[in-house]
């Protein structure tokens, strides 16, 4: 007797490779990778998508996607993405950047790219710390948060307050799609997928610059286990970095 094969309801996205990642246990880079890959697949643009990987934990992102990738110097992914997109406006271009990369050495690059309205997408992973280089204080490190370079906790009197990149970029007059999301619970993962997919769709429609900031965990450098790390995102990161859509050209935001 022949039996009917069950319908496949969950499988690896074609845009995601089978390589085992180098990320630490509990790190949510892998979740974000999958969401980006799913968005690329569902929008049908895998064959014309190019990613830009900078320096940081995401430096090896090109190993985990089955799309072409460019490697940028530290902080310069927006500049490289700008040059490539202007040369090949038919391509779908995205940068994948951490907070140390985007909000520190690459601060001017991302601000000016957004201000010019460059038509690429940025996936901004904010885990409030430098990951790959040893857990130093980042521009997004929270007040009193301990790091290898702020063992007593971030002193806002000398280091200033953490920078809210989504709010900063949304203050520019140039039309853009700017949103902040998180991936520490299944519900947040679903919402993050929707925002990432919309960011890519707006690029496909040649409408605007788009950036999705994703609050992420770093159990290794935070010095906590994976599950408490997800709780810390909710209890400490979200109050300072509120989730939501900060700018949306489809709603008339300018």
C-alpha positions as a Markdown table, in Angstrom:
| # | Residue | x | y | z |
|---|---|---|---|---|
| 1 | Unk | 0.0 | 0.0 | 0.0 |
| 2 | Unk | 1.4 | 3.4 | -1.0 |
| 3 | Unk | 1.5 | 6.0 | 1.7 |
| 4 | Unk | 1.4 | 9.7 | 1.0 |
| 5 | Unk | 4.5 | 11.7 | 1.9 |
| 6 | Unk | 3.8 | 14.3 | 4.6 |
| 7 | Unk | 4.0 | 17.9 | 3.6 |
| 8 | Unk | 7.3 | 19.6 | 4.6 |
| 9 | Unk | 6.5 | 22.4 | 6.9 |
| 10 | Unk | 10.0 | 23.4 | 8.1 |
| 11 | Unk | 13.3 | 23.1 | 6.2 |
| 12 | Unk | 16.6 | 24.8 | 5.7 |
| 13 | Unk | 16.3 | 28.0 | 3.6 |
| 14 | Unk | 18.1 | 27.7 | 0.2 |
| 15 | Unk | 19.9 | 30.9 | 1.0 |
| 16 | Unk | 21.5 | 29.3 | 4.2 |
| 17 | Unk | 24.5 | 27.0 | 3.8 |
| 18 | Unk | 25.0 | 23.7 | 5.7 |
| 19 | Unk | 28.2 | 24.9 | 7.3 |
| 20 | Unk | 28.4 | 24.7 | 11.1 |
| 21 | Unk | 28.8 | 28.3 | 12.5 |
| 22 | Unk | 31.6 | 29.5 | 14.7 |
| 23 | Unk | 29.2 | 31.3 | 17.1 |
| 24 | Unk | 29.2 | 30.6 | 20.8 |
| 25 | Unk | 26.5 | 28.6 | 22.4 |
| 26 | Unk | 23.4 | 30.7 | 23.1 |
| 27 | Unk | 24.4 | 33.4 | 20.6 |
| 28 | Unk | 21.5 | 34.5 | 18.5 |
| 29 | Unk | 23.5 | 35.4 | 15.4 |
| 30 | Unk | 22.4 | 32.0 | 14.0 |
| 31 | Unk | 18.7 | 32.9 | 14.4 |
| 32 | Unk | 19.2 | 36.2 | 12.7 |
| 33 | Unk | 21.1 | 34.5 | 9.8 |
| 34 | Unk | 18.1 | 32.2 | 9.3 |
| 35 | Unk | 15.6 | 35.0 | 9.2 |
| 36 | Unk | 17.7 | 36.9 | 6.6 |
| 37 | Unk | 17.9 | 33.7 | 4.5 |
| 38 | Unk | 14.2 | 33.0 | 4.8 |
| 39 | Unk | 13.4 | 36.6 | 3.7 |
| 40 | Unk | 15.7 | 36.3 | 0.7 |
| 41 | Unk | 14.1 | 33.0 | -0.3 |
| 42 | Unk | 10.5 | 34.1 | 0.1 |
| 43 | Unk | 11.2 | 37.3 | -1.9 |
| 44 | Unk | 12.8 | 35.2 | -4.7 |
| 45 | Unk | 16.0 | 37.3 | -4.9 |
| 46 | Unk | 18.7 | 34.8 | -3.9 |
| 47 | Unk | 20.4 | 34.8 | -7.3 |
| 48 | Unk | 20.8 | 38.5 | -7.3 |
| 49 | Unk | 21.6 | 39.2 | -3.6 |
| 50 | Unk | 25.0 | 40.3 | -2.4 |
| 51 | Unk | 25.9 | 40.6 | 1.3 |
| 52 | Unk | 28.7 | 42.7 | 2.8 |
| 53 | Unk | 30.5 | 41.3 | 5.9 |
| 54 | Unk | 32.7 | 43.6 | 8.0 |
| 55 | Unk | 35.1 | 42.8 | 10.9 |
| 56 | Unk | 33.5 | 41.4 | 14.1 |
| 57 | Unk | 31.7 | 38.2 | 15.1 |
| 58 | Unk | 30.0 | 38.4 | 11.7 |
| 59 | Unk | 33.3 | 38.4 | 9.8 |
| 60 | Unk | 32.6 | 34.9 | 8.5 |
| 61 | Unk | 29.0 | 35.5 | 7.5 |
| 62 | Unk | 30.0 | 34.7 | 3.9 |
| 63 | Unk | 30.4 | 31.0 | 5.0 |
| 64 | Unk | 26.8 | 30.7 | 6.1 |
| 65 | Unk | 24.8 | 32.1 | 3.2 |
| 66 | Unk | 24.6 | 30.8 | -0.4 |
| 67 | Unk | 24.7 | 34.3 | -1.9 |
| 68 | Unk | 27.7 | 36.3 | -3.0 |
| 69 | Unk | 29.5 | 38.2 | -0.4 |
| 70 | Unk | 32.0 | 41.1 | -0.2 |
| 71 | Unk | 34.4 | 41.6 | 2.7 |
| 72 | Unk | 34.7 | 45.1 | 4.1 |
| 73 | Unk | 37.3 | 46.7 | 6.4 |
| 74 | Unk | 36.1 | 47.4 | 9.9 |
| 75 | Unk | 33.2 | 49.7 | 9.9 |
| 76 | Unk | 33.3 | 50.3 | 6.1 |
| 77 | Unk | 30.5 | 48.0 | 5.0 |
| 78 | Unk | 28.1 | 50.8 | 4.2 |
| 79 | Unk | 30.7 | 52.4 | 2.0 |
| 80 | Unk | 31.3 | 49.2 | 0.1 |
| 81 | Unk | 27.6 | 48.5 | -0.2 |
| 82 | Unk | 27.1 | 52.0 | -1.5 |
| 83 | Unk | 29.7 | 51.6 | -4.3 |
| 84 | Unk | 28.4 | 48.2 | -5.3 |
| 85 | Unk | 24.8 | 49.2 | -5.3 |
| 86 | Unk | 25.4 | 52.3 | -7.4 |
| 87 | Unk | 27.3 | 50.2 | -9.9 |
| 88 | Unk | 24.7 | 47.4 | -9.9 |
| 89 | Unk | 21.4 | 48.9 | -8.9 |
| 90 | Unk | 19.7 | 45.7 | -10.1 |
| 91 | Unk | 21.3 | 43.7 | -7.3 |
| 92 | Unk | 19.9 | 43.4 | -3.8 |
| 93 | Unk | 22.6 | 44.4 | -1.3 |
| 94 | Unk | 22.7 | 44.1 | 2.5 |
| 95 | Unk | 25.3 | 44.7 | 5.2 |
| 96 | Unk | 25.4 | 42.5 | 8.3 |
| 97 | Unk | 27.0 | 44.5 | 11.1 |
| 98 | Unk | 27.5 | 44.4 | 14.9 |
| 99 | Unk | 27.3 | 47.3 | 17.3 |
| 100 | Unk | 31.0 | 47.7 | 17.7 |
| 101 | Unk | 31.4 | 47.8 | 13.9 |
| 102 | Unk | 28.4 | 50.0 | 13.0 |
| 103 | Unk | 28.1 | 52.3 | 16.0 |
| 104 | Unk | 31.8 | 52.9 | 16.7 |
| 105 | Unk | 34.4 | 52.8 | 13.9 |
| 106 | Unk | 31.6 | 52.8 | 11.3 |
| 107 | Unk | 29.4 | 55.5 | 12.8 |
| 108 | Unk | 30.0 | 58.1 | 10.1 |
| 109 | Unk | 29.6 | 55.5 | 7.3 |
| 110 | Unk | 26.1 | 54.4 | 8.3 |
| 111 | Unk | 24.9 | 57.9 | 9.1 |
| 112 | Unk | 26.0 | 59.3 | 5.8 |
| 113 | Unk | 24.7 | 56.3 | 3.8 |
| 114 | Unk | 21.3 | 56.7 | 5.5 |
| 115 | Unk | 21.4 | 60.4 | 5.0 |
| 116 | Unk | 22.1 | 60.0 | 1.3 |
| 117 | Unk | 19.3 | 57.5 | 1.0 |
| 118 | Unk | 21.4 | 54.7 | -0.4 |
| 119 | Unk | 19.1 | 51.8 | -1.5 |
| 120 | Unk | 20.6 | 48.9 | 0.5 |
| 121 | Unk | 19.5 | 47.1 | 3.6 |
| 122 | Unk | 21.5 | 46.9 | 6.9 |
| 123 | Unk | 21.0 | 44.2 | 9.5 |
| 124 | Unk | 22.3 | 45.7 | 12.7 |
| 125 | Unk | 23.0 | 43.2 | 15.5 |
| 126 | Unk | 23.2 | 44.9 | 18.9 |
| 127 | Unk | 24.4 | 42.8 | 21.8 |
| 128 | Unk | 25.8 | 45.8 | 23.8 |
| 129 | Unk | 29.4 | 44.6 | 23.7 |
| 130 | Unk | 32.4 | 43.9 | 21.5 |
| 131 | Unk | 32.1 | 40.1 | 20.9 |
| 132 | Unk | 35.0 | 38.8 | 18.8 |
| 133 | Unk | 37.8 | 40.9 | 20.3 |
| 134 | Unk | 37.2 | 40.0 | 23.9 |
| 135 | Unk | 34.2 | 41.7 | 25.4 |
| 136 | Unk | 35.2 | 45.4 | 25.6 |
| 137 | Unk | 32.8 | 48.2 | 26.2 |
| 138 | Unk | 30.9 | 49.2 | 23.0 |
| 139 | Unk | 28.9 | 52.3 | 22.1 |
| 140 | Unk | 25.8 | 50.4 | 23.0 |
| 141 | Unk | 27.0 | 49.0 | 26.4 |
| 142 | Unk | 24.4 | 49.8 | 29.0 |
| 143 | Unk | 25.1 | 52.1 | 32.1 |
| 144 | Unk | 26.8 | 50.2 | 34.8 |
| 145 | Unk | 27.3 | 47.1 | 32.5 |
| 146 | Unk | 30.6 | 45.4 | 33.3 |
| 147 | Unk | 32.9 | 44.6 | 30.4 |
| 148 | Unk | 36.6 | 43.8 | 30.1 |
| 149 | Unk | 37.4 | 47.5 | 29.7 |
| 150 | Unk | 34.8 | 48.7 | 32.2 |
| 151 | Unk | 35.2 | 46.1 | 35.1 |
| 152 | Unk | 33.4 | 48.4 | 37.5 |
| 153 | Unk | 30.6 | 49.0 | 35.0 |
| 154 | Unk | 30.1 | 51.7 | 32.3 |
| 155 | Unk | 30.4 | 55.1 | 33.9 |
| 156 | Unk | 28.2 | 57.5 | 31.9 |
| 157 | Unk | 30.0 | 60.4 | 33.4 |
| 158 | Unk | 33.2 | 59.6 | 31.6 |
| 159 | Unk | 32.1 | 57.2 | 28.8 |
| 160 | Unk | 28.8 | 58.9 | 27.9 |
| 161 | Unk | 25.4 | 57.2 | 27.5 |
| 162 | Unk | 24.8 | 54.2 | 25.2 |
| 163 | Unk | 24.0 | 55.3 | 21.6 |
| 164 | Unk | 20.5 | 54.5 | 20.3 |
| 165 | Unk | 21.2 | 54.0 | 16.7 |
| 166 | Unk | 17.6 | 53.5 | 15.5 |
| 167 | Unk | 16.5 | 56.8 | 17.1 |
| 168 | Unk | 19.5 | 58.6 | 15.8 |
| 169 | Unk | 19.1 | 57.5 | 12.2 |
| 170 | Unk | 15.3 | 58.0 | 12.3 |
| 171 | Unk | 16.0 | 61.7 | 13.0 |
| 172 | Unk | 17.4 | 62.2 | 9.5 |
| 173 | Unk | 15.0 | 63.9 | 7.0 |
| 174 | Unk | 15.8 | 61.4 | 4.2 |
| 175 | Unk | 13.1 | 58.7 | 3.8 |
| 176 | Unk | 14.1 | 55.4 | 5.3 |
| 177 | Unk | 12.7 | 52.3 | 7.0 |
| 178 | Unk | 14.2 | 52.0 | 10.5 |
| 179 | Unk | 13.1 | 49.4 | 13.1 |
| 180 | Unk | 14.3 | 47.7 | 16.2 |
| 181 | Unk | 13.4 | 44.2 | 17.1 |
| 182 | Unk | 14.7 | 41.2 | 19.1 |
| 183 | Unk | 15.0 | 37.4 | 18.9 |
| 184 | Unk | 15.0 | 36.2 | 22.5 |
| 185 | Unk | 11.6 | 34.6 | 22.4 |
| 186 | Unk | 9.6 | 32.8 | 19.6 |
| 187 | Unk | 7.1 | 35.6 | 19.4 |
| 188 | Unk | 9.9 | 38.2 | 18.9 |
| 189 | Unk | 11.5 | 35.9 | 16.2 |
| 190 | Unk | 8.3 | 36.0 | 14.2 |
| 191 | Unk | 8.1 | 39.8 | 14.5 |
| 192 | Unk | 11.8 | 40.1 | 13.5 |
| 193 | Unk | 11.2 | 38.0 | 10.4 |
| 194 | Unk | 8.4 | 40.4 | 9.3 |
| 195 | Unk | 10.5 | 43.5 | 9.7 |
| 196 | Unk | 13.6 | 42.0 | 8.0 |
| 197 | Unk | 11.4 | 40.8 | 5.1 |
| 198 | Unk | 9.8 | 44.3 | 4.8 |
| 199 | Unk | 13.3 | 45.9 | 4.8 |
| 200 | Unk | 14.3 | 43.8 | 1.8 |
| 201 | Unk | 11.0 | 44.3 | 0.0 |
| 202 | Unk | 11.4 | 48.1 | 0.2 |
| 203 | Unk | 14.8 | 47.7 | -1.4 |
| 204 | Unk | 13.4 | 45.5 | -4.1 |
| 205 | Unk | 10.9 | 48.3 | -4.8 |
| 206 | Unk | 13.8 | 50.8 | -4.9 |
| 207 | Unk | 12.0 | 53.0 | -2.2 |
| 208 | Unk | 14.6 | 53.8 | 0.5 |
| 209 | Unk | 17.5 | 52.9 | 2.7 |
| 210 | Unk | 16.4 | 50.3 | 5.3 |
| 211 | Unk | 17.9 | 49.2 | 8.7 |
| 212 | Unk | 16.6 | 46.6 | 11.1 |
| 213 | Unk | 18.3 | 46.6 | 14.5 |
| 214 | Unk | 18.1 | 43.3 | 16.3 |
| 215 | Unk | 18.8 | 43.0 | 20.1 |
| 216 | Unk | 20.9 | 39.9 | 20.4 |
| 217 | Unk | 22.6 | 37.9 | 23.2 |
| 218 | Unk | 26.3 | 37.4 | 24.0 |
| 219 | Unk | 26.4 | 34.9 | 26.8 |
| 220 | Unk | 30.2 | 34.4 | 26.6 |
| 221 | Unk | 31.1 | 38.0 | 27.0 |
| 222 | Unk | 28.2 | 38.8 | 29.4 |
| 223 | Unk | 29.5 | 36.0 | 31.6 |
| 224 | Unk | 26.0 | 34.3 | 31.9 |
| 225 | Unk | 24.4 | 31.1 | 30.7 |
| 226 | Unk | 22.3 | 31.2 | 27.5 |
| 227 | Unk | 18.8 | 31.3 | 29.1 |
| 228 | Unk | 19.6 | 34.1 | 31.6 |
| 229 | Unk | 21.1 | 36.0 | 28.6 |
| 230 | Unk | 17.7 | 36.0 | 26.9 |
| 231 | Unk | 16.1 | 37.2 | 30.2 |
| 232 | Unk | 18.7 | 40.1 | 30.3 |
| 233 | Unk | 17.6 | 41.2 | 26.8 |
| 234 | Unk | 14.1 | 41.6 | 28.2 |
| 235 | Unk | 14.9 | 43.0 | 31.6 |
| 236 | Unk | 17.8 | 45.3 | 30.8 |
| 237 | Unk | 18.2 | 45.9 | 27.1 |
| 238 | Unk | 14.6 | 46.5 | 26.0 |
| 239 | Unk | 13.9 | 49.3 | 28.5 |
| 240 | Unk | 16.8 | 51.3 | 27.2 |
| 241 | Unk | 16.4 | 50.1 | 23.5 |
| 242 | Unk | 12.6 | 50.1 | 23.0 |
| 243 | Unk | 11.4 | 47.9 | 20.2 |
| 244 | Unk | 9.3 | 49.2 | 17.4 |
| 245 | Unk | 9.2 | 50.8 | 14.0 |
| 246 | Unk | 10.9 | 54.2 | 14.2 |
| 247 | Unk | 10.5 | 55.4 | 10.6 |
| 248 | Unk | 8.4 | 54.0 | 7.8 |
| 249 | Unk | 8.1 | 55.8 | 4.4 |
| 250 | Unk | 4.9 | 53.8 | 3.7 |
| 251 | Unk | 3.3 | 55.6 | 6.7 |
| 252 | Unk | 4.5 | 59.0 | 5.5 |
| 253 | Unk | 7.3 | 59.4 | 8.0 |
| 254 | Unk | 9.9 | 62.0 | 7.1 |
